Amino acid sequence: MNAWRVSNGSLEALKWVGLLLMTEDHVNKYLLHEASPALYALGRMVMPLFGFVLMIHLTRPGALEAGVHLRVMKRLAIFALLATPAFVHLVGWWPLNILATLWLATLIVWLLERGGRANRCAALIAFLLGGSMVEFWWPALLCGLSAWAFLRRPSGRRLLLLGLATASLAVINGNFAALAALPLIWGAGRVEIPMPRSRWVFYAFYPAHLSLLALVQQWM
């Protein structure tokens, strides 16, 4: 199977689609009490989209040597903490929010790419223990890690594993709507969308929109 590529503009478009789906899902959940099954189903695509976009950045040539993983972990940690007060108000203390999930997935990938028995053992421990603490649990980590494996060396077998890992989110979601993200991701690799990159929008949007939803919920 040929290497899978997506243009920077199309990648940015995927992020914006993920942000829009996340926003409607959170409005439906926290303000409308999940009144719309359709909005709930659409929101199940968010985790696979964000996970795949993240892994594209981490698997770019020279990313490990350039310290991309560490910079991403730093940003995710900062904004995960900023989002915590609003997230605790809306959800509770446990599990940790989706930025923590992405942080943990990045940590595991960083350990695996560094290689060596100690790092592989640390990655396994991080997966087993950390998966119990983050939003969408172990299926989300499997989804991200399978995307990482596929992007590193695309093959039919790894594509199947990506599909199965994405399907495993049904354990959390109660449906298989997350699989709808895969055709969207495939389509992004077939078109070039001229969209400029907004480096900090994704990070800042998450705590900002949760804080706004928490305020609106208090007023309702």
N, C-alpha and C positions, 0 to 999 in steps of 0.2 A: 504494500500500500504506500502511495506517495506521501511525502510530508504534508501535514495539514497546516495551511497558512490562512491568516485573516489580516486584512489591511488595518492600519491604525484607525481609520475612520469608521470602519465596520465594527471594530472592537469597541470604540467609543459609543457607537449606536447600541450595541448590546448592553453596555453599562446603563445607558439611559432607559432602555426598555426595562431592565431590572429595577431601576429606581422607581419608575412609574408603576410597575406591578407591585413592588413592595409598598408603595404609598397607598394604592387602592386597597391592598390587602389589610394594611394596618387601620385604615379608616373603617373598613368593614368589620374588623375584629374589635377595635377598641371604642369606636363611636356608634356603630350600628349593631353591635352584639352578634356579628356573623349572620346578619339577616339575608345576605345574598350568597347562595351556593356558587353562583358563577364567579363572583369576585374571589371567593375562597379558592376555587379551583385554579383560577388564573394566578393567584399568589403563590401556588405551589411550584411555579417555575423559577422563583427568585433564587433559591439556594443553588440549583444546578447552574444557572446563568452566572451568578457571582463567583462560584467555585471555578468554573471553566475560564472565565476572564482572568481570575487571579493566576491560575496555572499557566495561562499563555504568557503572562509576564515573567513567571518564575522559570519557564523553560526556554526563554530566548537565549541564543548563544552568548556565553560569557557572563550570564546573570549571576552565577554563584561567585565567580572571581571578582565581579564588580560590586559585590556586597548588596545586591538588590534584595535578597531575602531578609537581611538584617534591617534594611531601611523600611521595607514593607511591614515587618513585625513591629518596628518602633511606631510607625504611623497608626497601625491597627490598634496597638495597645493604648496609645494616647486617646484616640477617638472612642474606643470601647469604654474607657474610663469616663470620658465626658458624657457618654450616653447612659451610663449606669443609673444616675438618679431618676431620670425619666423612665428607664426600662424597669427599674424596681417598682416605681409607682404603678406602671401599667401591668406588669407581669409578676414581679416578685424577685427575690434574691437568687432564685435558682430555677432554671439554668442561666448561665451567662449569655449575653446577647450574641447575635450573629457575627459581629466583628471579632469577638473572642473565638468563635468557631473558625473563622478564616485565619486568625492569628495562630491557632493550634495547628491547623493544616499546613501553614507555612513553616512552622517550627519542625514538624515531622518531615516535610520535604527537605528542609535545610539539613537536618540530621542524616537523612538517607543519602543525600547528594555528597555529603562530606565523606561518607563511607567509613569502613572499619567496624569491628564487632561492637565496640562500646557505643558508637553512635547509633547503630542499628538497634541495639538493646534499648537505648534511651528513647528512640523513636517508637518502639513497641510499647514501652511503659507510658509514654505520652499519649499514644492512641488509646490504650486500655483505660487508663485513669482519667485522662482529659476528656475522653468521649462521654463520660458520665456527668460532666460539669457544663457542657456548652449546648447552645440551642441546636436542635435537630440531631443531637447525640452522635452515635457512631455512624449511622447512615450518611450523615453530611460529610464526615471525614472520608468515608469510603468513596463517596461521590467525587470529592476533590482529588483524592489520591489516584483514583482510576483515570480521571482526566489528565493528571500529571503523567501517569504511565503511558497513556495513549499519545499524548503530545510529544513525549520523548522519542518513542518508537512506534508510530502508527502501524496497526495491523488489525486484521479482522477479529482476532481473538481479543485484543485489548479493547476494540470497539464494543464487542459483546460484553466484556466486563464493565465497561462504562455504562452500558445500557442496564445491566443487572444492578449495578451500584445505585444508579438513579432510581430504578424501580424499587429499591429497598427503602426509599423514603416513604413509601406507602405505609410502612409500619408506623410512622409518625403521623403522616398526613391523612390516612384513612382512605386514600385513593391513589391512582397512578398518574395524576395530572402532571407531576414533575417531568414525566417523559416527554411532554409537549415541548420542553425546552430544547430537546436534541435536534428536531428539525429546524428550529430557529437558529441554533448554533451552526448547523450544517449550511443553512442559507447564507449566514454571515460570511462564510468562507467562499461563497460563489459570487458575491457582489462587492463593489467598492463604493462605500458611502463617504462623500466628502464632508467629514465632520471634525472640527478641531478638538484637540484633547483638552479636557478640563481636569487638571491634575488633582486638585483638592476638593472638587465638588462632591465626589462620592463619599469621601471621609467626613466632610463637614455636614453633608445633608442628613446623615443618619442620626446623630444626636440632635440636630436642629428640628427635624420633623417629629421625632419622638417627644421632644420637649413641648412642641406646639400641640401635639395630640394630648399630652398629659394635661396641659392647661385647659384645652377645650373640654376634656372629659370632666374636669373639676367644675367647670361652669355649667355643664349640662344637668 
